[in-house]
Amino acid sequence: MENPPQLTVGRLFSSWQADVPALLLVVLLGGLYGWGVLRLRRRGEAWPVARTAAFALFGLGTLVVATMSALAVYDRVLFWPAAVQNVLLDLIAPLGLALGDPLRLALRALPERAAARAQRTLTGRLVRLFTFPLVSTALVLTTELTIYFTPYFETALAHTWLHQLMYLQLLLAGSLFVLPVLTREEALPAWCTHPVRAALVFVDGIIDAVPGIVVMTHGTLIAGAWYLHHAPSWAPDVQHDQQLGGGAMVGIAELVALPFLLAILAQWARTERAETVALDRRLDTELVRATPTATTSTATATATEGPELVRPWWETENSEVAQRIRGQR
C-alpha cells in the first residue's frame, strides 16, 4: 500500500476515491426514496421538500463524505480520519436519513398489501426488540467499543471486505436508534412520548461521548501495530493521532446531540399543535349550549321551588372534550 501525500487543508477537501459498495448503497437508497416521492406525487399527494433534502444531502451526502472523501483516502495511515469516518456513519448519517422519514414514506407509497406487510414487520417482536431505545443505545455503544478495543478494527484495515462490513454495521446500529425515534409512525412503545424521547436523546448524547473519551484517554494504542507500520513520515506521533481522533469523536457526538434534540422538540410542538386544532374542531361541533327547562308542577311547588335546571353535558360526561371545558371554566 502506497502512502498518500501529506494531508493539507486543500487535500482534505479535494482528495476523493471511489467506493463501489458504498456508492451502490447510496444509489439504492436514493432511488427507493425518489420512487416513493414520485409515487405520492402521481397520486396527487405532497411530500415535504425539506424531508427530501435532509435525506439526500444530510443523510446520503454524509455517507458519501464518510466513505469516499479524504477521510477514506487517509483512514489507513492516520487514526483520526478513521475515527471521524466511523462517527459520521453511526451518528450523523442515520440522523440525516431519519429526518427524511423514510419509514412513513414507504408505508404511504407502497401498495396496500405491501404496506400492511411492512407495518407488521415494523411492529413485530424482533424489530421492536432491536429498536427498543435502551437496546438500540446499547448496540451503538457495544459496536463502537468492539471496533476500537478488539482486533476488529485493525483486521478491517487490512481487509477491504471487512472494512465495508464495518461501515454497514455502524450505519445500521445508529439507524436502529434514530429512525424509530424521529419517524411519525408508531415504531416505539406507547410510553415513548415526546418528552420521553427527548430525555432518551439527551441520555444517548452523553453515552455517545463515552467511546471518544475512552479512545482519547486510553493508554494503549488502538490498531497500534498497523498505524506504527503504515504511518508516513509527515504524520504526527501515533499517540497524539489517537488523541486527536478521540477528541473529534467527542466533539461530533456532542454537536450532533443538539440538532437531534431540536428535531424531537420541533416534532413535539407540531404534534401538540395538530392535537389542539383537532380538539378545537371537536369543541366547535360538540359544544352546544344547554338550555334550562322548567317543569310544571302544582301551583304550590312552582311558587316555592322555581324552575328545575338541567346540568350542562360537560359537567356530567367524562370525555376529553368535557374535561377540557371544565378545566377552562
C-alpha positions in Angstrom: 0.0 0.0 0.0 1.4 3.3 -1.1 1.2 6.2 1.4 -0.8 9.2 0.2 0.8 12.6 0.0 0.9 14.8 3.1 -2.6 15.8 4.3 -3.2 19.5 3.9 -6.3 21.7 4.2 -6.5 21.7 0.4 -6.2 17.9 0.1 -8.7 17.5 2.9 -11.4 18.9 0.6 -10.0 17.8 -2.8 -9.0 14.2 -2.2 -11.6 11.6 -3.2 -11.7 8.0 -4.1 -14.4 5.7 -5.4 -16.0 3.2 -3.1 -18.2 0.9 -5.2 -20.2 -0.8 -2.5 -20.9 2.5 -0.7 -21.8 4.1 -4.0 -24.2 1.3 -4.8 -25.9 1.7 -1.4 -26.3 5.4 -1.9 -27.8 4.9 -5.3 -30.1 2.2 -4.0 -31.4 4.2 -1.0 -31.7 7.4 -3.1 -33.6 5.5 -5.9 -36.0 3.9 -3.5 -36.7 7.2 -1.7 -37.1 9.0 -5.1 -39.5 6.3 -6.2 -41.6 6.8 -3.1 -41.8 10.6 -3.5 -42.7 10.2 -7.2 -45.4 7.7 -6.5 -47.0 10.0 -4.0 -46.9 12.9 -6.4 -48.6 10.8 -9.1 -51.4 10.2 -6.7 -51.7 13.9 -6.0 -50.2 13.7 -2.5 -47.5 16.1 -1.3 -44.2 15.1 0.4 -42.2 17.8 2.2 -39.3 19.1 0.2 -37.4 19.7 3.4 -37.5 16.0 4.2 -36.3 15.0 0.8 -33.4 17.5 1.1 -32.5 16.2 4.5 -32.4 12.6 3.3 -30.4 13.4 0.2 -28.0 16.0 1.5 -27.6 15.3 5.2 -28.1 11.5 5.0 -26.8 10.3 1.7 -24.3 13.1 1.5 -22.8 12.1 4.8 -22.4 8.5 3.5 -20.5 9.8 0.5 -18.2 12.0 2.6 -17.5 9.2 5.1 -16.7 6.6 2.5 -15.2 8.5 -0.4 -13.7 11.7 0.8 -10.2 12.4 2.2 -11.4 10.6 5.3 -11.4 7.4 3.3 -8.2 8.2 1.5 -6.2 8.7 4.7 -8.0 6.3 7.1 -5.4 3.6 6.7 -2.4 5.8 7.5 -4.0 8.1 10.2 -6.3 7.2 13.0 -8.2 10.5 13.3 -9.8 10.3 9.8 -11.0 6.8 10.6 -12.4 7.9 13.9 -14.3 10.8 12.2 -15.4 8.5 9.4 -16.9 6.0 11.9 -18.8 8.6 14.0 -20.2 10.1 10.8 -21.6 6.7 9.9 -23.2 5.8 13.2 -24.4 9.2 14.3 -24.7 11.9 11.6 -25.8 9.8 8.5 -28.6 8.0 10.5 -29.8 11.3 11.7 -30.0 12.7 8.2 -31.7 9.6 6.9 -34.2 9.7 9.7 -35.1 13.4 9.1 -36.3 12.3 5.7 -38.8 9.9 7.5 -38.3 7.0 5.0 -40.4 4.7 7.1 -43.5 6.9 6.8 -42.8 7.5 3.1 -42.5 3.8 2.4 -45.8 3.0 4.2 -47.6 5.7 2.2 -46.0 4.9 -1.2 -46.2 1.1 -1.1 -49.3 -0.7 -2.4 -51.9 -1.5 0.3 -50.9 -5.2 0.8 -47.2 -4.4 0.8 -47.7 -1.5 3.2 -49.6 -3.8 5.5 -46.8 -6.4 5.5 -44.2 -3.7 6.1 -46.3 -2.3 9.0 -46.5 -5.8 10.5 -42.7 -6.2 10.2 -42.1 -2.8 11.9 -44.3 -3.7 14.8 -43.0 -7.3 15.0 -41.3 -8.6 18.1 -37.8 -8.8 16.6 -37.8 -5.3 15.2 -39.4 -3.9 18.4 -36.6 -5.6 20.4 -33.7 -4.1 18.4 -35.3 -0.7 18.2 -36.2 -0.6 21.9 -34.4 2.6 23.0 -32.3 1.0 25.7 -31.4 -1.9 23.5 -30.5 0.2 20.4 -28.4 2.6 22.5 -26.5 -0.4 24.0 -26.0 -1.7 20.4 -24.4 1.5 19.3 -22.1 1.7 22.4 -21.2 -2.0 22.1 -20.4 -1.7 18.4 -18.0 1.2 18.9 -16.3 -0.3 21.8 -15.9 -3.6 20.0 -14.4 -1.9 17.0 -11.8 0.0 18.9 -10.9 -2.4 21.7 -10.8 -5.7 19.9 -8.8 -6.8 16.9 -11.8 -6.0 14.7 -10.6 -2.5 13.6 -7.1 -3.5 12.8 -8.3 -6.5 10.9 -10.7 -4.4 9.0 -7.9 -2.0 8.0 -6.1 -5.0 6.4 -9.2 -6.5 4.6 -11.4 -4.3 2.4 -14.4 -6.6 2.6 -14.4 -6.5 6.4 -13.9 -2.7 6.3 -17.1 -2.4 4.2 -18.9 -4.7 6.6 -17.8 -2.4 9.5 -19.2 0.6 7.6 -22.6 -1.1 7.2 -22.6 -2.3 10.9 -22.0 1.3 12.1 -24.8 2.7 9.9 -27.3 0.0 10.9 -26.5 0.3 14.6 -27.1 4.1 14.5 -30.2 3.8 12.4 -31.8 1.4 14.9 -31.9 4.1 17.5 -32.5 7.3 15.3 -35.1 6.1 12.8 -37.8 4.9 15.3 -37.3 8.0 17.5 -37.9 10.5 14.7 -40.5 8.8 12.5 -44.1 9.7 12.8 -45.1 6.0 12.6 -45.8 4.1 15.8 -42.5 2.3 15.8 -41.9 2.6 19.5 -43.8 1.6 22.6 -46.7 3.8 23.6 -44.9 5.1 26.7 -42.2 6.7 24.4 -44.0 10.0 24.3 -42.2 13.1 23.0 -40.9 14.1 26.5 -39.6 10.6 27.0 -37.9 10.7 23.6 -36.3 14.0 24.4 -34.9 12.5 27.6 -33.7 9.4 25.7 -31.9 11.6 23.2 -30.2 13.6 26.0 -29.0 10.4 27.6 -27.9 9.0 24.3 -25.8 12.1 23.6 -24.0 11.5 26.9 -23.5 7.8 26.1 -22.2 8.6 22.6 -19.4 10.6 24.1 -18.1 7.6 26.1 -16.2 5.9 23.2 -14.4 9.1 22.3 -13.4 9.8 25.9 -12.1 6.3 26.3 -10.2 6.4 23.0 -8.7 9.8 23.9 -7.6 8.7 27.3 -6.7 5.1 26.6 -3.0 4.4 27.2 -2.7 1.6 24.8 -2.6 2.4 21.0 -5.6 1.3 19.0 -4.5 -0.7 16.0 -1.1 0.4 17.1 0.8 -2.2 15.1 -0.9 -1.2 11.9 -0.5 2.6 12.3 3.1 2.3 13.5 3.9 0.3 10.4 2.0 2.4 7.9 2.4 5.9 9.4 4.0 8.2 6.8 7.0 10.4 7.7 4.8 13.5 7.8 2.2 12.0 10.2 2.0 13.2 13.8 3.0 10.9 16.7 0.7 7.9 16.7 -0.3 8.5 20.3 -1.1 12.1 19.5 -3.0 11.0 16.4 -5.2 8.8 18.6 -5.9 11.6 21.0 -7.0 13.8 18.0 -9.3 11.1 16.9 -10.9 10.6 20.3 -11.3 14.4 20.7 -13.0 14.5 17.3 -15.4 11.7 18.3 -16.4 13.5 21.5 -16.9 16.8 19.7 -19.0 15.4 16.9 -21.1 13.3 19.3 -22.0 16.4 21.4 -22.6 18.6 18.3 -25.0 16.1 16.8 -26.9 15.7 20.0 -28.2 19.3 19.8 -29.9 19.1 16.3 -31.2 15.7 17.3 -32.8 17.1 20.4 -34.1 20.1 18.4 -35.7 17.8 15.9 -37.5 16.0 18.7 -38.8 19.2 20.2 -40.0 20.5 16.8 -41.8 17.3 16.2 -43.3 17.5 19.7 -44.5 21.1 19.0 -46.1 20.1 15.7 -47.9 17.2 17.3 -49.2 19.4 20.1 -50.5 21.9 17.6 -52.2 19.3 15.5 -53.9 17.8 18.5 -55.0 21.2 19.7 -56.5 22.0 16.2 -58.3 18.7 16.2 -59.6 19.2 19.7 -60.8 22.7 18.8 -62.7 21.4 15.9 -64.4 18.8 18.1 -65.3 21.6 20.5 -66.9 23.6 17.7 -69.1 20.7 16.7 -69.9 19.3 20.1 -70.3 22.3 22.3 -74.0 23.0 22.4 -75.5 25.5 24.8 -77.7 23.7 27.4 -80.9 25.5 28.0 -82.6 25.3 31.3 -86.1 23.8 31.3 -88.9 24.3 33.8 -91.1 21.6 35.0 -94.7 22.2 35.5 -95.9 21.1 38.8 -98.5 22.1 41.2 -99.1 25.8 41.8 -97.6 25.5 45.3 -94.4 23.8 44.0 -94.0 26.4 41.2 -94.3 29.2 43.7 -91.8 27.8 46.2 -89.2 26.0 44.2 -88.9 27.8 40.8 -87.8 26.1 37.5 -85.6 23.0 37.6 -82.3 23.3 35.7 -80.6 20.6 33.6 -76.8 20.4 34.2 -74.7 21.0 31.1 -73.3 17.9 29.4 -69.7 18.9 30.0 -70.4 18.8 33.8 -71.7 15.2 33.7 -69.6 13.5 30.9 -66.0 12.3 31.4 -64.9 12.7 27.8 -61.7 14.5 26.7 -63.7 17.5 25.4 -65.7 17.7 28.6 -62.6 17.6 30.8 -61.0 20.4 28.8 -64.1 22.6 29.1 -64.2 22.0 32.9 -60.6 22.9 33.1 -61.2 26.2 31.3 -64.1 27.3 33.4 
